[in-house]
Amino acid sequence: MKPYLLSLGAGLLVGVLYSLMGVRSPAPPAIALLGLLGMLLGEQAVPIAKRLLTKAPVSAYLQSSDCAGRVLGPHVDAKTPEDQA
């Protein structure tokens, strides 16, 4: 949770600085977020393609911390109390 709060705080600080300087954000928020999502998904395209070519299991990779953890964040690996029971 801490990295998300730090990221939000950094974004707020940059937004305040932009406002004080009288400039606009370099990209509309939706476009910027879609670009970041594309970067995250594109980063996983090569490992998935390699697994497809070698006929290695892709679904296990998608659920692993190597893929899901990088795209969705480290909290994906965290065990919930229900998982531990």
Secondary structure, DSSP 8 states (H G I E B T S, - for coil): -HHHHHHHHHHHHHHHHHHHHT---SS-HHHHHHHHHHHHHHHHHHHHHHHHHTT--HHHHHHSTTTHHHHH-GGGG---HHHH-
